[in-house]
Amino acid sequence: MNDSLENQNTSFLLAEKQQRRLQIKIHSNYFKKWRMFRFLSAFFGCLAIIPAIISYEIGFSPNRTYDQCEINTENQNFLRFSILILSYTGIAMQIPLKHYYYKWIRLYPFTFEELPPSFKPTYLEIIEMTRKRKPLEYILDHNTYLVTILFLIFPYPEMYTKIYFNQQIKYNQYVLCYYLEEIFYFVMFLRVFYLLFSAFSYGQFQNPMAYRICESYRIKISSMYSVKCYSWMYPMEVLLFVFLIPGLIVFGIGTRIFERTIKFNGMNFDSLENSMWCIIVTMMTVGYGDTIPHSNLARGVICLSIFWGGIILSLTFVTLGNMLKLNPKETLAFKAILATKESGHIICEKLTERLLKEDRLKGWRAFEYKLSKFFNPLKKYQLSEETRIYRETATLSNRIEKIDKIADSLRHKLKKLSKEL
């Protein structure tokens, strides 16, 4: 009877363990799927920028002036429809993304059954994870509506809407002419930042193991958490390839779009190099440099680059500070060098005094010592407080190491004795 009950309990535990393993496997599969659809959504959204660039460049007329809007409409429909299809594909990818995400989050609490209670989610968190979502939450949660709005802003087919801005430049009043799709074209480049942060969903800080560890520390994993981790590991690479270069390209293109038709300001913003130089000077000085845009739209882009440049400068200072900071081993070596130097000075001084008393110090060294005592009779080498602390700490560390060695040898001998017994 007892054997049958024990067998039943064993089979029940095995079945429960297999069920838990299956849940973990399904949970990991859902995680990979929603992460993949998030990246695909950002990828297709950014892929639409390529036909948008071609459409803008071939549509810009060489006869275009600040007050006369002209555009070449040949071969525009095919490119505009390509932008539309790719942008709508990026929006459509948000649907399976949210579907698999909520399936993944619903199974999330069941993957912590084998962990201690302190590492498990709270009951309120479990209720929040497993509850059924309302249709509106699919749009509002995780800024899905912002991504959708961003992907809906692009030059539509047969869209050639002129807009005019009154602008005062050097005490003269001007009317600047733009196309609405040019503003939409610049907004499309903001999708690059969404792609960058979506790419951070992959890597060693965004996998099931990382989620498990962060859950035990009650840390919510996000793309920003991965950016922080990689910034700590690779500060220069993140500074260059995540913040500086994308910001330089996006804001440089925006300045060129809104300023290239103004030919009388003494600066050729039709050149992308000049526009990027303006952004570089603005970012590095957080203000205007030798190239100044005149249109209000271009100045708006400059304001965005000022805020972005503030982030880059702060990261630069932090990165340089970390590079110039001594690590623990280097700090120990630094303290050892100073302590050895101070100890050497004290030993030399005591030895020189003794040799002088015994009349064994002669020649130039005796003259030099007497001269130094004449000009500075109160100067005496003494151990500083930091050196004393270091010497005491080093002595204590050496004793601890000796105790560890003795303990290891005793442990080894006890193992041998236990095997013999």
C-alpha positions in Angstrom: 0.0 0.0 0.0 2.8 2.4 1.0 4.7 1.5 -2.2 1.7 2.3 -4.4 1.2 5.6 -2.7 4.9 6.4 -3.1 4.8 5.5 -6.7 1.7 7.7 -7.2 3.5 10.6 -5.6 6.6 10.1 -7.6 4.6 9.9 -10.9 2.7 13.0 -9.9 5.9 14.9 -9.2 7.4 13.8 -12.4 4.3 14.8 -14.4 4.3 18.2 -12.6 8.0 18.7 -13.4 7.4 17.8 -17.1 4.5 20.2 -17.2 6.6 22.9 -15.7 9.4 22.3 -18.3 6.8 22.4 -21.1 5.5 25.7 -19.8 9.0 27.1 -19.6 9.7 26.0 -23.2 6.4 27.5 -24.5 7.2 30.7 -22.5 10.6 30.9 -24.1 9.1 30.4 -27.5 6.6 33.2 -27.0 9.4 35.5 -25.8 11.4 34.9 -29.0 8.3 35.5 -31.2 7.2 38.8 -29.6 10.8 40.0 -29.7 11.2 39.1 -33.3 7.9 40.8 -34.3 9.0 43.9 -32.5 12.3 44.1 -34.4 10.5 43.3 -37.7 8.0 46.1 -37.1 10.9 48.6 -36.6 12.8 47.1 -39.5 10.0 47.5 -42.0 9.2 51.0 -40.7 12.9 52.0 -41.3 13.0 50.2 -44.6 10.4 52.7 -45.9 12.9 55.5 -45.4 14.9 54.2 -48.5 12.1 54.9 -51.1 11.3 58.1 -49.2 14.9 59.4 -49.7 14.8 58.5 -53.4 11.4 60.1 -53.8 12.6 63.4 -52.1 15.8 63.6 -54.1 14.4 63.0 -57.5 11.4 65.2 -56.7 13.4 68.2 -55.7 13.5 70.7 -58.6 16.7 72.6 -59.4 14.5 75.7 -60.0 13.1 75.5 -56.5 13.4 78.8 -54.5 12.3 79.8 -51.0 9.0 81.3 -52.3 8.4 79.2 -55.4 7.6 75.5 -54.7 8.3 73.3 -57.7 8.5 69.5 -57.7 9.1 66.7 -60.2 6.1 64.3 -60.0 7.5 61.7 -62.4 7.9 58.2 -61.0 6.6 59.4 -57.6 3.6 57.2 -57.3 5.6 53.9 -57.3 7.9 55.2 -54.6 5.1 56.6 -52.5 3.2 53.3 -52.7 6.3 51.5 -51.6 6.6 53.8 -48.6 2.9 53.2 -47.8 3.2 49.4 -48.1 6.3 49.2 -45.9 4.9 51.5 -43.3 1.6 49.6 -43.0 3.6 46.4 -42.8 5.4 47.8 -39.8 2.1 48.7 -38.2 0.7 45.3 -39.0 3.6 43.6 -37.2 2.4 45.3 -34.0 -0.6 42.9 -33.9 1.3 39.6 -33.5 3.8 41.5 -31.3 1.1 42.3 -28.7 -0.6 38.9 -29.2 2.5 36.9 -28.3 3.6 39.4 -25.7 0.5 39.0 -23.6 0.7 35.2 -24.1 4.2 35.4 -22.8 3.4 37.6 -19.8 0.5 35.3 -18.9 2.8 32.3 -18.6 5.5 34.3 -16.9 4.5 33.6 -13.2 4.4 29.8 -13.7 8.1 29.7 -14.6 9.0 30.6 -11.1 7.5 27.6 -9.3 10.8 26.1 -8.4 12.3 29.3 -6.9 12.1 30.3 -3.2 9.1 32.5 -2.3 11.3 35.7 -2.0 12.2 35.4 -5.7 8.6 34.8 -6.9 6.3 37.6 -8.2 3.8 38.9 -5.6 0.1 37.8 -5.9 -0.8 41.3 -7.2 1.8 41.0 -9.9 0.5 37.5 -10.8 -3.1 38.8 -11.0 -1.9 41.7 -13.2 0.0 39.4 -15.5 -2.6 36.7 -16.0 -5.7 38.9 -16.3 -7.5 39.4 -19.7 -6.6 42.6 -21.5 -9.1 45.0 -22.9 -8.9 45.9 -26.6 -7.9 49.5 -25.7 -4.9 48.3 -23.7 -3.5 46.6 -26.8 -3.1 50.1 -28.3 -2.2 52.1 -25.2 0.3 49.7 -23.4 4.0 50.0 -24.2 3.5 53.1 -26.4 2.0 51.1 -29.3 -0.1 54.1 -30.2 3.0 56.3 -30.5 4.7 53.8 -32.8 1.5 53.6 -34.9 1.3 57.4 -35.2 5.0 57.6 -36.1 4.5 55.0 -38.8 1.5 56.8 -40.2 3.5 60.0 -40.9 5.0 59.6 -44.3 4.6 61.2 -47.8 1.3 59.7 -49.2 0.7 59.0 -52.9 -0.6 62.1 -54.8 0.1 64.3 -51.8 1.6 67.6 -52.9 0.3 70.1 -50.3 2.0 73.5 -50.2 2.4 75.3 -46.9 3.7 78.8 -46.3 5.5 80.4 -43.3 6.1 84.1 -42.7 9.7 84.5 -41.7 11.7 87.6 -40.8 15.3 87.3 -41.8 17.7 90.2 -41.2 14.9 92.8 -40.8 13.3 91.7 -44.0 10.0 89.8 -44.2 9.9 86.6 -46.3 7.3 84.0 -47.1 8.9 80.5 -47.2 7.2 77.8 -49.2 7.4 74.1 -48.2 5.6 70.9 -49.0 3.8 69.1 -46.2 5.3 65.8 -47.2 8.8 67.3 -46.6 8.0 67.7 -43.0 6.6 64.1 -43.0 9.8 62.9 -44.7 11.9 64.3 -41.9 9.7 62.8 -39.2 10.2 59.4 -40.8 13.9 59.5 -39.8 12.8 59.3 -36.1 12.0 55.7 -36.8 15.8 55.0 -36.8 15.8 55.5 -33.0 12.9 53.0 -32.6 14.9 50.5 -34.6 18.0 51.1 -32.4 16.1 50.5 -29.2 14.3 47.5 -30.7 17.7 46.0 -31.5 18.5 46.1 -27.8 15.8 43.5 -27.2 18.5 41.0 -28.3 21.7 40.2 -26.5 22.8 38.9 -23.1 20.7 41.3 -21.1 17.4 40.4 -22.9 17.0 36.6 -22.7 15.1 34.2 -20.3 18.1 33.8 -18.0 18.4 37.6 -17.7 14.7 38.0 -17.0 14.9 35.3 -14.3 17.9 37.0 -12.6 16.3 40.5 -12.8 13.0 39.2 -11.4 14.9 37.9 -8.4 16.2 41.5 -7.8 12.8 43.0 -8.6 14.1 44.8 -11.7 11.9 45.4 -14.7 13.8 44.6 -17.9 13.4 47.1 -20.8 15.4 48.2 -23.7 16.6 51.1 -21.6 18.0 48.6 -19.1 20.0 47.0 -21.9 21.3 50.4 -23.1 22.5 51.1 -19.5 24.2 47.7 -19.3 26.0 48.1 -22.7 26.9 51.7 -21.9 28.7 50.3 -18.8 30.4 47.6 -20.7 31.2 49.5 -24.0 30.8 53.2 -23.3 32.7 54.5 -26.4 30.8 52.2 -28.8 27.4 53.1 -27.4 28.3 56.8 -27.4 29.3 56.7 -31.1 27.0 54.3 -32.7 23.8 54.8 -30.7 23.8 58.5 -29.9 26.3 60.6 -31.9 26.3 59.1 -35.4 22.4 58.5 -35.7 21.7 62.0 -34.2 24.2 63.6 -36.5 22.7 62.0 -39.6 19.0 62.5 -38.7 19.3 66.2 -37.6 21.8 67.0 -40.4 19.2 65.7 -43.0 16.5 67.7 -41.2 18.5 70.9 -41.4 19.2 70.4 -45.1 15.5 69.7 -45.9 14.3 73.0 -44.4 17.2 75.3 -45.2 18.4 74.3 -48.6 16.0 76.6 -50.5 17.3 79.7 -48.7 20.1 80.8 -51.0 20.7 84.3 -49.6 21.9 83.5 -46.1 25.6 83.1 -47.1 25.7 79.4 -46.2 25.2 76.5 -48.7 22.8 74.2 -46.7 22.1 72.3 -50.0 25.3 70.5 -49.1 24.7 67.7 -46.5 28.3 68.2 -45.2 27.5 71.8 -44.2 24.3 70.8 -42.5 26.1 68.1 -40.6 28.8 70.5 -39.6 26.2 72.9 -38.3 24.8 70.0 -36.1 28.3 69.0 -34.9 29.1 72.5 -33.8 25.6 72.8 -32.2 26.0 69.5 -30.3 29.5 70.1 -29.1 29.0 73.7 -28.0 25.3 73.3 -27.1 24.6 76.5 -29.1 25.0 78.1 -32.5 28.4 78.1 -34.2 29.7 79.6 -37.4 26.8 78.1 -39.4 23.3 79.5 -38.5 20.1 78.4 -40.1 17.4 81.0 -40.7 14.1 79.2 -41.2 12.0 78.4 -38.1 11.7 74.7 -39.1 15.5 74.3 -39.3 15.8 76.1 -36.0 13.4 73.7 -34.5 15.7 70.9 -35.7 18.6 72.7 -34.1 16.7 72.9 -30.8 16.2 69.1 -30.9 19.9 68.6 -31.6 20.8 70.9 -28.6 18.9 68.6 -26.3 20.5 65.5 -28.0 23.9 67.1 -27.7 23.4 67.7 -24.0 22.9 63.9 -23.6 26.0 63.2 -25.7 28.2 65.6 -23.7 27.1 64.2 -20.4 27.8 60.7 -21.6 31.2 61.9 -22.9 32.2 63.3 -19.4 31.0 60.1 -17.7 32.9 57.9 -20.2 36.1 60.0 -19.8 35.7 59.9 -16.0 35.4 56.1 -16.0 38.4 55.8 -18.3 40.6 57.9 -16.0 39.3 56.2 -12.9 41.6 53.6 -11.3 40.1 50.1 -10.9 40.5 48.3 -7.5 43.8 46.6 -8.5 45.3 49.8 -9.9 44.2 51.6 -6.7 46.0 49.0 -4.6 49.2 49.4 -6.7 48.9 53.2 -6.5 48.7 53.1 -2.7 51.6 50.6 -2.5 53.8 52.8 -4.6 53.1 55.9 -2.4 53.6 53.9 0.8 56.9 52.4 -0.4 58.1 55.8 -1.4 57.2 57.4 2.0 58.8 54.4 3.8 62.0 54.8 1.7 62.2 58.5 2.5 62.0 57.8 6.3 64.5 55.0 6.1 67.0 57.2 4.2 66.5 60.1 6.6 67.1 58.0 9.7 70.1 56.3 8.1 71.6 59.7 7.1 71.2 61.0 10.6 72.9 58.0 12.1 75.8 58.2 9.6 76.2 61.9 10.4 76.3 61.3 14.1 79.0 58.6 13.6 80.9 60.9 11.4 80.7 58.5 8.5 78.9 60.8 6.2 81.3 63.0 4.3 81.7 64.9 1.1 78.9 66.1 -1.1 76.2 64.1 0.7 77.1 65.5 4.1 77.1 69.1 2.6 73.7 68.5 0.9 72.1 67.1 4.1 73.4 70.0 6.2 72.2 72.5 3.6 68.7 71.1 3.5 68.6 71.2 7.3 69.7 74.8 7.4 67.0 76.0 5.0 64.3 73.7 6.4 65.2 72.7 10.0 61.7 71.5 10.9 61.2 69.2 7.9 60.8 65.6 8.9 59.5 62.7 6.9 56.5 61.1 8.6 54.1 58.4 7.5 50.8 59.8 6.3 47.5 58.6 7.6 46.7 56.9 4.3 50.0 55.1 4.3 49.4 53.8 7.9 46.0 52.6 7.0 47.3 50.9 3.9 50.2 49.2 5.8 47.7 47.9 8.5 45.3 46.7 5.8 48.1 45.0 3.9 49.3 43.3 7.1 45.8 42.2 7.9 45.3 40.9 4.3 48.6 38.9 4.5 47.4 37.3 7.8 44.1 36.4 6.3 45.8 34.8 3.3 48.0 32.7 5.7 44.9 31.6 7.6 43.2 30.7 4.3 46.2 28.6 3.3 46.2 26.8 6.7 42.5 26.2 6.5 42.8 24.8 2.9 45.6 22.5 4.0 43.6 21.3 7.0 40.5 20.8 4.8 42.7 18.7 2.4 44.1 16.6 5.3 40.6 16.0 6.7 39.4 14.8 3.3 42.2 12.4 3.1 41.5 11.1 6.7 37.8 10.7 5.9 38.6 8.7 2.8 41.0 6.4 4.8 38.4 5.9 7.6 
